[in-house]
Amino acid sequence: MITLPSHTSHALQPLDVSYFKPFKFAFKKERDESMFKNNRKEPDNVTLVSWADRVFNQSLSKQNIKARFKTTWIWPLNPRAMDN
């Protein structure tokens, strides 16, 4: 578990940067492509879950998360990252 210092979440949001943002982007892409193929037919719940399952594995890769923790300066730790 990682604890972020108080009042730093605006700069140190590893989950937002490493997971949620890529997941949302990939999900929207999957949705758009699928809806284009199906003439904009409204998806049912099973279809939504299948889209989420496909993009979940793309978004939540070990390399992706490590790279994003590096981007937010959490690992390796850079104590001066918040000086700016």
N, CA, C and O atoms as a Maestro MAE file, in Angstrom:
{
 s_m_m2io_version
 :::
 2.0.0
}

f_m_ct {
 s_m_title
 :::
 protein
 m_atom[336] {
  # First column is atom index #
  i_m_mmod_type
  r_m_x_coord
  r_m_y_coord
  r_m_z_coord
  i_m_residue_number
  s_m_chain_name
  s_m_pdb_residue_name
  s_m_pdb_atom_name
  i_m_atomic_number
  :::
  1 25 0.842 -1.168 0.000 1 A "MET " " N  " 7
  2 3 0.000 0.000 0.000 1 A "MET " " CA " 6
  3 2 0.892 1.238 0.000 1 A "MET " " C  " 6
  4 15 1.915 1.291 0.683 1 A "MET " " O  " 8
  5 25 0.481 2.225 -0.778 2 A "ILE " " N  " 7
  6 3 1.213 3.489 -0.839 2 A "ILE " " CA " 6
  7 2 0.326 4.588 -0.282 2 A "ILE " " C  " 6
  8 15 -0.842 4.700 -0.655 2 A "ILE " " O  " 8
  9 25 0.866 5.380 0.592 3 A "THR " " N  " 7
  10 3 0.140 6.516 1.142 3 A "THR " " CA " 6
  11 2 0.732 7.789 0.549 3 A "THR " " C  " 6
  12 15 1.945 7.996 0.588 3 A "THR " " O  " 8
  13 25 -0.121 8.631 0.006 4 A "LEU " " N  " 7
  14 3 0.336 9.886 -0.561 4 A "LEU " " CA " 6
  15 2 0.247 10.982 0.493 4 A "LEU " " C  " 6
  16 15 -0.700 11.007 1.279 4 A "LEU " " O  " 8
  17 25 1.215 11.881 0.519 5 A "PRO " " N  " 7
  18 3 1.155 12.982 1.480 5 A "PRO " " CA " 6
  19 2 -0.094 13.844 1.259 5 A "PRO " " C  " 6
  20 15 -0.606 13.940 0.144 5 A "PRO " " O  " 8
  21 25 -0.559 14.451 2.308 6 A "SER " " N  " 7
  22 3 -1.738 15.319 2.222 6 A "SER " " CA " 6
  23 2 -1.521 16.435 1.210 6 A "SER " " C  " 6
  24 15 -0.415 16.958 1.073 6 A "SER " " O  " 8
  25 25 -2.581 16.791 0.508 7 A "HIS " " N  " 7
  26 3 -2.603 17.911 -0.437 7 A "HIS " " CA " 6
  27 2 -1.633 17.740 -1.607 7 A "HIS " " C  " 6
  28 15 -1.137 18.728 -2.150 7 A "HIS " " O  " 8
  29 25 -1.363 16.497 -1.996 8 A "THR " " N  " 7
  30 3 -0.481 16.268 -3.150 8 A "THR " " CA " 6
  31 2 -1.165 15.452 -4.245 8 A "THR " " C  " 6
  32 15 -0.548 15.146 -5.265 8 A "THR " " O  " 8
  33 25 -2.418 15.105 -4.044 9 A "SER " " N  " 7
  34 3 -3.076 14.229 -5.019 9 A "SER " " CA " 6
  35 2 -3.180 14.869 -6.401 9 A "SER " " C  " 6
  36 15 -3.248 14.156 -7.402 9 A "SER " " O  " 8
  37 25 -3.192 16.202 -6.472 10 A "HIS " " N  " 7
  38 3 -3.271 16.867 -7.777 10 A "HIS " " CA " 6
  39 2 -2.021 16.597 -8.608 10 A "HIS " " C  " 6
  40 15 -2.081 16.617 -9.838 10 A "HIS " " O  " 8
  41 25 -0.910 16.349 -7.962 11 A "ALA " " N  " 7
  42 3 0.341 16.108 -8.675 11 A "ALA " " CA " 6
  43 2 0.727 14.629 -8.697 11 A "ALA " " C  " 6
  44 15 1.429 14.176 -9.601 11 A "ALA " " O  " 8
  45 25 0.271 13.898 -7.713 12 A "LEU " " N  " 7
  46 3 0.665 12.494 -7.570 12 A "LEU " " CA " 6
  47 2 -0.548 11.579 -7.655 12 A "LEU " " C  " 6
  48 15 -0.973 11.020 -6.645 12 A "LEU " " O  " 8
  49 25 -1.090 11.426 -8.810 13 A "GLN " " N  " 7
  50 3 -2.279 10.588 -8.975 13 A "GLN " " CA " 6
  51 2 -1.925 9.358 -9.799 13 A "GLN " " C  " 6
  52 15 -2.294 9.267 -10.969 13 A "GLN " " O  " 8
  53 25 -1.220 8.423 -9.201 14 A "PRO " " N  " 7
  54 3 -0.749 7.279 -9.985 14 A "PRO " " CA " 6
  55 2 -1.871 6.433 -10.575 14 A "PRO " " C  " 6
  56 15 -1.746 5.963 -11.706 14 A "PRO " " O  " 8
  57 25 -2.949 6.228 -9.852 15 A "LEU " " N  " 7
  58 3 -4.029 5.417 -10.411 15 A "LEU " " CA " 6
  59 2 -4.748 6.141 -11.543 15 A "LEU " " C  " 6
  60 15 -5.119 5.521 -12.540 15 A "LEU " " O  " 8
  61 25 -4.942 7.421 -11.399 16 A "ASP " " N  " 7
  62 3 -5.590 8.167 -12.469 16 A "ASP " " CA " 6
  63 2 -4.728 8.158 -13.723 16 A "ASP " " C  " 6
  64 15 -5.224 7.941 -14.829 16 A "ASP " " O  " 8
  65 25 -3.437 8.394 -13.542 17 A "VAL " " N  " 7
  66 3 -2.515 8.453 -14.674 17 A "VAL " " CA " 6
  67 2 -2.253 7.065 -15.241 17 A "VAL " " C  " 6
  68 15 -2.213 6.892 -16.459 17 A "VAL " " O  " 8
  69 25 -2.071 6.067 -14.365 18 A "SER " " N  " 7
  70 3 -1.654 4.756 -14.838 18 A "SER " " CA " 6
  71 2 -2.794 3.833 -15.224 18 A "SER " " C  " 6
  72 15 -2.602 2.925 -16.032 18 A "SER " " O  " 8
  73 25 -3.960 4.043 -14.670 19 A "TYR " " N  " 7
  74 3 -5.036 3.086 -14.938 19 A "TYR " " CA " 6
  75 2 -6.296 3.719 -15.492 19 A "TYR " " C  " 6
  76 15 -6.729 3.364 -16.588 19 A "TYR " " O  " 8
  77 25 -6.888 4.637 -14.770 20 A "PHE " " N  " 7
  78 3 -8.201 5.140 -15.168 20 A "PHE " " CA " 6
  79 2 -8.188 5.866 -16.509 20 A "PHE " " C  " 6
  80 15 -9.076 5.659 -17.335 20 A "PHE " " O  " 8
  81 25 -7.197 6.706 -16.727 21 A "LYS " " N  " 7
  82 3 -7.137 7.449 -17.987 21 A "LYS " " CA " 6
  83 2 -6.948 6.507 -19.187 21 A "LYS " " C  " 6
  84 15 -7.705 6.605 -20.153 21 A "LYS " " O  " 8
  85 25 -5.954 5.592 -19.156 22 A "PRO " " N  " 7
  86 3 -5.831 4.661 -20.278 22 A "PRO " " CA " 6
  87 2 -7.047 3.760 -20.436 22 A "PRO " " C  " 6
  88 15 -7.429 3.427 -21.558 22 A "PRO " " O  " 8
  89 25 -7.664 3.359 -19.314 23 A "PHE " " N  " 7
  90 3 -8.860 2.515 -19.392 23 A "PHE " " CA " 6
  91 2 -9.991 3.264 -20.088 23 A "PHE " " C  " 6
  92 15 -10.640 2.713 -20.976 23 A "PHE " " O  " 8
  93 25 -10.235 4.514 -19.695 24 A "LYS " " N  " 7
  94 3 -11.310 5.298 -20.323 24 A "LYS " " CA " 6
  95 2 -11.053 5.494 -21.811 24 A "LYS " " C  " 6
  96 15 -11.968 5.381 -22.627 24 A "LYS " " O  " 8
  97 25 -9.811 5.787 -22.157 25 A "PHE " " N  " 7
  98 3 -9.461 5.989 -23.564 25 A "PHE " " CA " 6
  99 2 -9.686 4.706 -24.360 25 A "PHE " " C  " 6
  100 15 -10.305 4.738 -25.424 25 A "PHE " " O  " 8
  101 25 -9.187 3.574 -23.850 26 A "ALA " " N  " 7
  102 3 -9.339 2.296 -24.551 26 A "ALA " " CA " 6
  103 2 -10.805 1.867 -24.622 26 A "ALA " " C  " 6
  104 15 -11.243 1.319 -25.634 26 A "ALA " " O  " 8
  105 25 -11.568 2.116 -23.543 27 A "PHE " " N  " 7
  106 3 -12.984 1.742 -23.540 27 A "PHE " " CA " 6
  107 2 -13.754 2.550 -24.588 27 A "PHE " " C  " 6
  108 15 -14.577 1.996 -25.317 27 A "PHE " " O  " 8
  109 25 -13.490 3.846 -24.663 28 A "LYS " " N  " 7
  110 3 -14.174 4.682 -25.658 28 A "LYS " " CA " 6
  111 2 -13.829 4.246 -27.069 28 A "LYS " " C  " 6
  112 15 -14.690 4.243 -27.949 28 A "LYS " " O  " 8
  113 25 -12.565 3.874 -27.292 29 A "LYS " " N  " 7
  114 3 -12.147 3.400 -28.610 29 A "LYS " " CA " 6
  115 2 -12.864 2.100 -28.955 29 A "LYS " " C  " 6
  116 15 -13.375 1.945 -30.064 29 A "LYS " " O  " 8
  117 25 -12.903 1.174 -28.014 30 A "GLU " " N  " 7
  118 3 -13.598 -0.107 -28.208 30 A "GLU " " CA " 6
  119 2 -15.081 0.129 -28.493 30 A "GLU " " C  " 6
  120 15 -15.652 -0.488 -29.392 30 A "GLU " " O  " 8
  121 25 -15.693 1.017 -27.730 31 A "ARG " " N  " 7
  122 3 -17.110 1.341 -27.914 31 A "ARG " " CA " 6
  123 2 -17.362 1.915 -29.304 31 A "ARG " " C  " 6
  124 15 -18.270 1.478 -30.012 31 A "ARG " " O  " 8
  125 25 -16.551 2.896 -29.686 32 A "ASP " " N  " 7
  126 3 -16.744 3.545 -30.984 32 A "ASP " " CA " 6
  127 2 -16.587 2.571 -32.142 32 A "ASP " " C  " 6
  128 15 -17.388 2.571 -33.077 32 A "ASP " " O  " 8
  129 25 -15.546 1.736 -32.073 33 A "GLU " " N  " 7
  130 3 -15.326 0.765 -33.143 33 A "GLU " " CA " 6
  131 2 -16.465 -0.251 -33.227 33 A "GLU " " C  " 6
  132 15 -16.931 -0.591 -34.315 33 A "GLU " " O  " 8
  133 25 -16.903 -0.726 -32.068 34 A "SER " " N  " 7
  134 3 -17.979 -1.719 -32.044 34 A "SER " " CA " 6
  135 2 -19.303 -1.124 -32.520 34 A "SER " " C  " 6
  136 15 -20.044 -1.755 -33.273 34 A "SER " " O  " 8
  137 25 -19.584 0.081 -32.077 35 A "MET " " N  " 7
  138 3 -20.847 0.698 -32.488 35 A "MET " " CA " 6
  139 2 -20.836 1.034 -33.984 35 A "MET " " C  " 6
  140 15 -21.878 0.976 -34.636 35 A "MET " " O  " 8
  141 25 -19.681 1.380 -34.522 36 A "PHE " " N  " 7
  142 3 -19.568 1.643 -35.951 36 A "PHE " " CA " 6
  143 2 -19.854 0.367 -36.742 36 A "PHE " " C  " 6
  144 15 -20.568 0.399 -37.744 36 A "PHE " " O  " 8
  145 25 -19.291 -0.759 -36.284 37 A "LYS " " N  " 7
  146 3 -19.513 -2.048 -36.955 37 A "LYS " " CA " 6
  147 2 -20.967 -2.493 -36.875 37 A "LYS " " C  " 6
  148 15 -21.466 -3.160 -37.781 37 A "LYS " " O  " 8
  149 25 -21.645 -2.125 -35.793 38 A "ASN " " N  " 7
  150 3 -23.031 -2.570 -35.570 38 A "ASN " " CA " 6
  151 2 -24.052 -1.479 -35.858 38 A "ASN " " C  " 6
  152 15 -25.147 -1.492 -35.296 38 A "ASN " " O  " 8
  153 25 -23.712 -0.554 -36.710 39 A "ASN " " N  " 7
  154 3 -24.633 0.525 -37.117 39 A "ASN " " CA " 6
  155 2 -25.222 1.284 -35.937 39 A "ASN " " C  " 6
  156 15 -26.412 1.600 -35.915 39 A "ASN " " O  " 8
  157 25 -24.379 1.569 -34.966 40 A "ARG " " N  " 7
  158 3 -24.775 2.380 -33.794 40 A "ARG " " CA " 6
  159 2 -25.885 1.736 -32.953 40 A "ARG " " C  " 6
  160 15 -26.629 2.431 -32.261 40 A "ARG " " O  " 8
  161 25 -25.987 0.418 -33.020 41 A "LYS " " N  " 7
  162 3 -26.969 -0.289 -32.198 41 A "LYS " " CA " 6
  163 2 -26.612 -0.128 -30.723 41 A "LYS " " C  " 6
  164 15 -25.449 -0.284 -30.349 41 A "LYS " " O  " 8
  165 25 -27.575 0.174 -29.902 42 A "GLU " " N  " 7
  166 3 -27.372 0.378 -28.467 42 A "GLU " " CA " 6
  167 2 -26.874 -0.926 -27.831 42 A "GLU " " C  " 6
  168 15 -27.512 -1.966 -27.995 42 A "GLU " " O  " 8
  169 25 -25.739 -0.890 -27.104 43 A "PRO " " N  " 7
  170 3 -25.192 -2.125 -26.525 43 A "PRO " " CA " 6
  171 2 -25.985 -2.586 -25.305 43 A "PRO " " C  " 6
  172 15 -26.541 -1.778 -24.561 43 A "PRO " " O  " 8
  173 25 -26.022 -3.902 -25.119 44 A "ASP " " N  " 7
  174 3 -26.648 -4.445 -23.910 44 A "ASP " " CA " 6
  175 2 -25.570 -4.606 -22.832 44 A "ASP " " C  " 6
  176 15 -24.398 -4.321 -23.079 44 A "ASP " " O  " 8
  177 25 -25.955 -5.051 -21.666 45 A "ASN " " N  " 7
  178 3 -25.009 -5.170 -20.547 45 A "ASN " " CA " 6
  179 2 -23.900 -6.181 -20.817 45 A "ASN " " C  " 6
  180 15 -22.758 -5.972 -20.408 45 A "ASN " " O  " 8
  181 25 -24.224 -7.257 -21.491 46 A "VAL " " N  " 7
  182 3 -23.222 -8.274 -21.803 46 A "VAL " " CA " 6
  183 2 -22.147 -7.675 -22.712 46 A "VAL " " C  " 6
  184 15 -20.958 -7.943 -22.539 46 A "VAL " " O  " 8
  185 25 -22.569 -6.874 -23.671 47 A "THR " " N  " 7
  186 3 -21.629 -6.228 -24.579 47 A "THR " " CA " 6
  187 2 -20.745 -5.244 -23.826 47 A "THR " " C  " 6
  188 15 -19.537 -5.204 -24.056 47 A "THR " " O  " 8
  189 25 -21.323 -4.453 -22.935 48 A "LEU " " N  " 7
  190 3 -20.545 -3.500 -22.147 48 A "LEU " " CA " 6
  191 2 -19.478 -4.210 -21.309 48 A "LEU " " C  " 6
  192 15 -18.340 -3.750 -21.223 48 A "LEU " " O  " 8
  193 25 -19.852 -5.318 -20.703 49 A "VAL " " N  " 7
  194 3 -18.906 -6.076 -19.886 49 A "VAL " " CA " 6
  195 2 -17.804 -6.679 -20.757 49 A "VAL " " C  " 6
  196 15 -16.646 -6.725 -20.342 49 A "VAL " " O  " 8
  197 25 -18.147 -7.135 -21.942 50 A "SER " " N  " 7
  198 3 -17.115 -7.699 -22.820 50 A "SER " " CA " 6
  199 2 -16.133 -6.618 -23.265 50 A "SER " " C  " 6
  200 15 -14.934 -6.880 -23.358 50 A "SER " " O  " 8
  201 25 -16.621 -5.412 -23.542 51 A "TRP " " N  " 7
  202 3 -15.724 -4.295 -23.867 51 A "TRP " " CA " 6
  203 2 -14.803 -4.004 -22.694 51 A "TRP " " C  " 6
  204 15 -13.591 -3.866 -22.865 51 A "TRP " " O  " 8
  205 25 -15.378 -3.911 -21.506 52 A "ALA " " N  " 7
  206 3 -14.590 -3.604 -20.302 52 A "ALA " " CA " 6
  207 2 -13.540 -4.681 -20.055 52 A "ALA " " C  " 6
  208 15 -12.408 -4.367 -19.688 52 A "ALA " " O  " 8
  209 25 -13.901 -5.933 -20.250 53 A "ASP " " N  " 7
  210 3 -12.961 -7.034 -20.046 53 A "ASP " " CA " 6
  211 2 -11.783 -6.935 -21.006 53 A "ASP " " C  " 6
  212 15 -10.636 -7.125 -20.602 53 A "ASP " " O  " 8
  213 25 -12.058 -6.639 -22.267 54 A "ARG " " N  " 7
  214 3 -10.985 -6.516 -23.260 54 A "ARG " " CA " 6
  215 2 -10.030 -5.377 -22.910 54 A "ARG " " C  " 6
  216 15 -8.812 -5.558 -22.946 54 A "ARG " " O  " 8
  217 25 -10.561 -4.229 -22.579 55 A "VAL " " N  " 7
  218 3 -9.688 -3.076 -22.332 55 A "VAL " " CA " 6
  219 2 -9.047 -3.116 -20.949 55 A "VAL " " C  " 6
  220 15 -8.008 -2.494 -20.729 55 A "VAL " " O  " 8
  221 25 -9.657 -3.840 -20.022 56 A "PHE " " N  " 7
  222 3 -9.075 -3.977 -18.686 56 A "PHE " " CA " 6
  223 2 -7.670 -4.558 -18.783 56 A "PHE " " C  " 6
  224 15 -6.735 -4.048 -18.166 56 A "PHE " " O  " 8
  225 25 -7.530 -5.624 -19.557 57 A "ASN " " N  " 7
  226 3 -6.232 -6.283 -19.684 57 A "ASN " " CA " 6
  227 2 -5.212 -5.407 -20.408 57 A "ASN " " C  " 6
  228 15 -4.016 -5.505 -20.134 57 A "ASN " " O  " 8
  229 25 -5.656 -4.571 -21.308 58 A "GLN " " N  " 7
  230 3 -4.751 -3.655 -21.993 58 A "GLN " " CA " 6
  231 2 -4.274 -2.562 -21.046 58 A "GLN " " C  " 6
  232 15 -3.095 -2.207 -21.044 58 A "GLN " " O  " 8
  233 25 -5.179 -2.034 -20.252 59 A "SER " " N  " 7
  234 3 -4.882 -0.891 -19.387 59 A "SER " " CA " 6
  235 2 -4.074 -1.262 -18.157 59 A "SER " " C  " 6
  236 15 -3.225 -0.493 -17.709 59 A "SER " " O  " 8
  237 25 -4.335 -2.422 -17.619 60 A "LEU " " N  " 7
  238 3 -3.733 -2.798 -16.339 60 A "LEU " " CA " 6
  239 2 -2.549 -3.738 -16.540 60 A "LEU " " C  " 6
  240 15 -2.524 -4.843 -15.998 60 A "LEU " " O  " 8
  241 25 -1.585 -3.297 -17.311 61 A "SER " " N  " 7
  242 3 -0.377 -4.099 -17.492 61 A "SER " " CA " 6
  243 2 0.677 -3.635 -16.482 61 A "SER " " C  " 6
  244 15 0.691 -2.477 -16.063 61 A "SER " " O  " 8
  245 25 1.532 -4.539 -16.112 62 A "LYS " " N  " 7
  246 3 2.582 -4.234 -15.139 62 A "LYS " " CA " 6
  247 2 3.492 -3.118 -15.666 62 A "LYS " " C  " 6
  248 15 3.869 -2.214 -14.920 62 A "LYS " " O  " 8
  249 25 3.839 -3.188 -16.944 63 A "GLN " " N  " 7
  250 3 4.709 -2.176 -17.533 63 A "GLN " " CA " 6
  251 2 4.040 -0.806 -17.528 63 A "GLN " " C  " 6
  252 15 4.688 0.200 -17.240 63 A "GLN " " O  " 8
  253 25 2.759 -0.764 -17.841 64 A "ASN " " N  " 7
  254 3 2.013 0.494 -17.873 64 A "ASN " " CA " 6
  255 2 1.990 1.148 -16.493 64 A "ASN " " C  " 6
  256 15 2.237 2.346 -16.360 64 A "ASN " " O  " 8
  257 25 1.698 0.371 -15.494 65 A "ILE " " N  " 7
  258 3 1.627 0.919 -14.130 65 A "ILE " " CA " 6
  259 2 3.007 1.390 -13.662 65 A "ILE " " C  " 6
  260 15 3.127 2.459 -13.064 65 A "ILE " " O  " 8
  261 25 4.035 0.605 -13.928 66 A "LYS " " N  " 7
  262 3 5.394 1.013 -13.531 66 A "LYS " " CA " 6
  263 2 5.791 2.320 -14.220 66 A "LYS " " C  " 6
  264 15 6.367 3.209 -13.594 66 A "LYS " " O  " 8
  265 25 5.481 2.427 -15.494 67 A "ALA " " N  " 7
  266 3 5.829 3.640 -16.238 67 A "ALA " " CA " 6
  267 2 5.110 4.853 -15.672 67 A "ALA " " C  " 6
  268 15 5.698 5.930 -15.581 67 A "ALA " " O  " 8
  269 25 3.863 4.697 -15.295 68 A "ARG " " N  " 7
  270 3 3.093 5.830 -14.774 68 A "ARG " " CA " 6
  271 2 3.527 6.215 -13.367 68 A "ARG " " C  " 6
  272 15 3.498 7.398 -13.025 68 A "ARG " " O  " 8
  273 25 3.927 5.259 -12.548 69 A "PHE " " N  " 7
  274 3 4.455 5.610 -11.233 69 A "PHE " " CA " 6
  275 2 5.753 6.386 -11.393 69 A "PHE " " C  " 6
  276 15 6.066 7.262 -10.586 69 A "PHE " " O  " 8
  277 25 6.508 6.061 -12.439 70 A "LYS " " N  " 7
  278 3 7.719 6.812 -12.741 70 A "LYS " " CA " 6
  279 2 7.360 8.223 -13.185 70 A "LYS " " C  " 6
  280 15 8.029 9.183 -12.802 70 A "LYS " " O  " 8
  281 25 6.315 8.357 -13.986 71 A "THR " " N  " 7
  282 3 5.862 9.663 -14.477 71 A "THR " " CA " 6
  283 2 5.446 10.583 -13.332 71 A "THR " " C  " 6
  284 15 5.700 11.786 -13.378 71 A "THR " " O  " 8
  285 25 4.812 10.026 -12.315 72 A "THR " " N  " 7
  286 3 4.360 10.842 -11.183 72 A "THR " " CA " 6
  287 2 5.442 10.977 -10.106 72 A "THR " " C  " 6
  288 15 5.191 11.538 -9.039 72 A "THR " " O  " 8
  289 25 6.624 10.472 -10.383 73 A "TRP " " N  " 7
  290 3 7.781 10.583 -9.490 73 A "TRP " " CA " 6
  291 2 7.610 9.845 -8.172 73 A "TRP " " C  " 6
  292 15 8.286 10.159 -7.193 73 A "TRP " " O  " 8
  293 25 6.720 8.876 -8.137 74 A "ILE " " N  " 7
  294 3 6.535 8.114 -6.906 74 A "ILE " " CA " 6
  295 2 7.588 7.006 -6.810 74 A "ILE " " C  " 6
  296 15 8.102 6.713 -5.730 74 A "ILE " " O  " 8
  297 25 7.896 6.399 -7.954 75 A "TRP " " N  " 7
  298 3 8.915 5.364 -7.951 75 A "TRP " " CA " 6
  299 2 9.739 5.456 -9.206 75 A "TRP " " C  " 6
  300 15 9.152 5.445 -10.288 75 A "TRP " " O  " 8
  301 25 11.048 5.545 -9.155 76 A "PRO " " N  " 7
  302 3 11.804 5.734 -7.915 76 A "PRO " " CA " 6
  303 2 11.500 7.099 -7.301 76 A "PRO " " C  " 6
  304 15 11.244 8.073 -8.009 76 A "PRO " " O  " 8
  305 25 11.532 7.148 -6.012 77 A "LEU " " N  " 7
  306 3 11.125 8.342 -5.275 77 A "LEU " " CA " 6
  307 2 11.987 9.551 -5.634 77 A "LEU " " C  " 6
  308 15 13.215 9.473 -5.664 77 A "LEU " " O  " 8
  309 25 11.313 10.665 -5.905 78 A "ASN " " N  " 7
  310 3 12.001 11.936 -6.144 78 A "ASN " " CA " 6
  311 2 11.424 12.956 -5.160 78 A "ASN " " C  " 6
  312 15 10.371 13.534 -5.426 78 A "ASN " " O  " 8
  313 25 12.090 13.184 -4.036 79 A "PRO " " N  " 7
  314 3 11.565 14.081 -3.013 79 A "PRO " " CA " 6
  315 2 11.389 15.520 -3.499 79 A "PRO " " C  " 6
  316 15 10.634 16.282 -2.895 79 A "PRO " " O  " 8
  317 25 12.060 15.899 -4.565 80 A "ARG " " N  " 7
  318 3 11.973 17.270 -5.075 80 A "ARG " " CA " 6
  319 2 10.867 17.439 -6.114 80 A "ARG " " C  " 6
  320 15 10.695 18.529 -6.659 80 A "ARG " " O  " 8
  321 25 10.121 16.379 -6.393 81 A "ALA " " N  " 7
  322 3 9.100 16.435 -7.429 81 A "ALA " " CA " 6
  323 2 8.027 17.479 -7.144 81 A "ALA " " C  " 6
  324 15 7.441 18.020 -8.082 81 A "ALA " " O  " 8
  325 25 7.759 17.771 -5.897 82 A "MET " " N  " 7
  326 3 6.698 18.722 -5.524 82 A "MET " " CA " 6
  327 2 7.226 20.151 -5.378 82 A "MET " " C  " 6
  328 15 6.460 21.056 -5.046 82 A "MET " " O  " 8
  329 25 8.518 20.366 -5.621 83 A "ASP " " N  " 7
  330 3 9.077 21.707 -5.465 83 A "ASP " " CA " 6
  331 2 8.562 22.699 -6.499 83 A "ASP " " C  " 6
  332 15 8.562 23.904 -6.244 83 A "ASP " " O  " 8
  333 25 8.129 22.226 -7.644 84 A "ASN " " N  " 7
  334 3 7.680 23.135 -8.713 84 A "ASN " " CA " 6
  335 2 6.308 23.646 -8.492 84 A "ASN " " C  " 6
  336 15 5.798 24.418 -9.305 84 A "ASN " " O  " 8
  :::
 }
 m_bond[335] {
  # First column is bond index #
  i_m_from
  i_m_to
  i_m_order
  :::
  1 1 2 1
  2 2 3 1
  3 3 4 2
  4 3 5 1
  5 5 6 1
  6 6 7 1
  7 7 8 2
  8 7 9 1
  9 9 10 1
  10 10 11 1
  11 11 12 2
  12 11 13 1
  13 13 14 1
  14 14 15 1
  15 15 16 2
  16 15 17 1
  17 17 18 1
  18 18 19 1
  19 19 20 2
  20 19 21 1
  21 21 22 1
  22 22 23 1
  23 23 24 2
  24 23 25 1
  25 25 26 1
  26 26 27 1
  27 27 28 2
  28 27 29 1
  29 29 30 1
  30 30 31 1
  31 31 32 2
  32 31 33 1
  33 33 34 1
  34 34 35 1
  35 35 36 2
  36 35 37 1
  37 37 38 1
  38 38 39 1
  39 39 40 2
  40 39 41 1
  41 41 42 1
  42 42 43 1
  43 43 44 2
  44 43 45 1
  45 45 46 1
  46 46 47 1
  47 47 48 2
  48 47 49 1
  49 49 50 1
  50 50 51 1
  51 51 52 2
  52 51 53 1
  53 53 54 1
  54 54 55 1
  55 55 56 2
  56 55 57 1
  57 57 58 1
  58 58 59 1
  59 59 60 2
  60 59 61 1
  61 61 62 1
  62 62 63 1
  63 63 64 2
  64 63 65 1
  65 65 66 1
  66 66 67 1
  67 67 68 2
  68 67 69 1
  69 69 70 1
  70 70 71 1
  71 71 72 2
  72 71 73 1
  73 73 74 1
  74 74 75 1
  75 75 76 2
  76 75 77 1
  77 77 78 1
  78 78 79 1
  79 79 80 2
  80 79 81 1
  81 81 82 1
  82 82 83 1
  83 83 84 2
  84 83 85 1
  85 85 86 1
  86 86 87 1
  87 87 88 2
  88 87 89 1
  89 89 90 1
  90 90 91 1
  91 91 92 2
  92 91 93 1
  93 93 94 1
  94 94 95 1
  95 95 96 2
  96 95 97 1
  97 97 98 1
  98 98 99 1
  99 99 100 2
  100 99 101 1
  101 101 102 1
  102 102 103 1
  103 103 104 2
  104 103 105 1
  105 105 106 1
  106 106 107 1
  107 107 108 2
  108 107 109 1
  109 109 110 1
  110 110 111 1
  111 111 112 2
  112 111 113 1
  113 113 114 1
  114 114 115 1
  115 115 116 2
  116 115 117 1
  117 117 118 1
  118 118 119 1
  119 119 120 2
  120 119 121 1
  121 121 122 1
  122 122 123 1
  123 123 124 2
  124 123 125 1
  125 125 126 1
  126 126 127 1
  127 127 128 2
  128 127 129 1
  129 129 130 1
  130 130 131 1
  131 131 132 2
  132 131 133 1
  133 133 134 1
  134 134 135 1
  135 135 136 2
  136 135 137 1
  137 137 138 1
  138 138 139 1
  139 139 140 2
  140 139 141 1
  141 141 142 1
  142 142 143 1
  143 143 144 2
  144 143 145 1
  145 145 146 1
  146 146 147 1
  147 147 148 2
  148 147 149 1
  149 149 150 1
  150 150 151 1
  151 151 152 2
  152 151 153 1
  153 153 154 1
  154 154 155 1
  155 155 156 2
  156 155 157 1
  157 157 158 1
  158 158 159 1
  159 159 160 2
  160 159 161 1
  161 161 162 1
  162 162 163 1
  163 163 164 2
  164 163 165 1
  165 165 166 1
  166 166 167 1
  167 167 168 2
  168 167 169 1
  169 169 170 1
  170 170 171 1
  171 171 172 2
  172 171 173 1
  173 173 174 1
  174 174 175 1
  175 175 176 2
  176 175 177 1
  177 177 178 1
  178 178 179 1
  179 179 180 2
  180 179 181 1
  181 181 182 1
  182 182 183 1
  183 183 184 2
  184 183 185 1
  185 185 186 1
  186 186 187 1
  187 187 188 2
  188 187 189 1
  189 189 190 1
  190 190 191 1
  191 191 192 2
  192 191 193 1
  193 193 194 1
  194 194 195 1
  195 195 196 2
  196 195 197 1
  197 197 198 1
  198 198 199 1
  199 199 200 2
  200 199 201 1
  201 201 202 1
  202 202 203 1
  203 203 204 2
  204 203 205 1
  205 205 206 1
  206 206 207 1
  207 207 208 2
  208 207 209 1
  209 209 210 1
  210 210 211 1
  211 211 212 2
  212 211 213 1
  213 213 214 1
  214 214 215 1
  215 215 216 2
  216 215 217 1
  217 217 218 1
  218 218 219 1
  219 219 220 2
  220 219 221 1
  221 221 222 1
  222 222 223 1
  223 223 224 2
  224 223 225 1
  225 225 226 1
  226 226 227 1
  227 227 228 2
  228 227 229 1
  229 229 230 1
  230 230 231 1
  231 231 232 2
  232 231 233 1
  233 233 234 1
  234 234 235 1
  235 235 236 2
  236 235 237 1
  237 237 238 1
  238 238 239 1
  239 239 240 2
  240 239 241 1
  241 241 242 1
  242 242 243 1
  243 243 244 2
  244 243 245 1
  245 245 246 1
  246 246 247 1
  247 247 248 2
  248 247 249 1
  249 249 250 1
  250 250 251 1
  251 251 252 2
  252 251 253 1
  253 253 254 1
  254 254 255 1
  255 255 256 2
  256 255 257 1
  257 257 258 1
  258 258 259 1
  259 259 260 2
  260 259 261 1
  261 261 262 1
  262 262 263 1
  263 263 264 2
  264 263 265 1
  265 265 266 1
  266 266 267 1
  267 267 268 2
  268 267 269 1
  269 269 270 1
  270 270 271 1
  271 271 272 2
  272 271 273 1
  273 273 274 1
  274 274 275 1
  275 275 276 2
  276 275 277 1
  277 277 278 1
  278 278 279 1
  279 279 280 2
  280 279 281 1
  281 281 282 1
  282 282 283 1
  283 283 284 2
  284 283 285 1
  285 285 286 1
  286 286 287 1
  287 287 288 2
  288 287 289 1
  289 289 290 1
  290 290 291 1
  291 291 292 2
  292 291 293 1
  293 293 294 1
  294 294 295 1
  295 295 296 2
  296 295 297 1
  297 297 298 1
  298 298 299 1
  299 299 300 2
  300 299 301 1
  301 301 302 1
  302 302 303 1
  303 303 304 2
  304 303 305 1
  305 305 306 1
  306 306 307 1
  307 307 308 2
  308 307 309 1
  309 309 310 1
  310 310 311 1
  311 311 312 2
  312 311 313 1
  313 313 314 1
  314 314 315 1
  315 315 316 2
  316 315 317 1
  317 317 318 1
  318 318 319 1
  319 319 320 2
  320 319 321 1
  321 321 322 1
  322 322 323 1
  323 323 324 2
  324 323 325 1
  325 325 326 1
  326 326 327 1
  327 327 328 2
  328 327 329 1
  329 329 330 1
  330 330 331 1
  331 331 332 2
  332 331 333 1
  333 333 334 1
  334 334 335 1
  335 335 336 2
  :::
 }
}
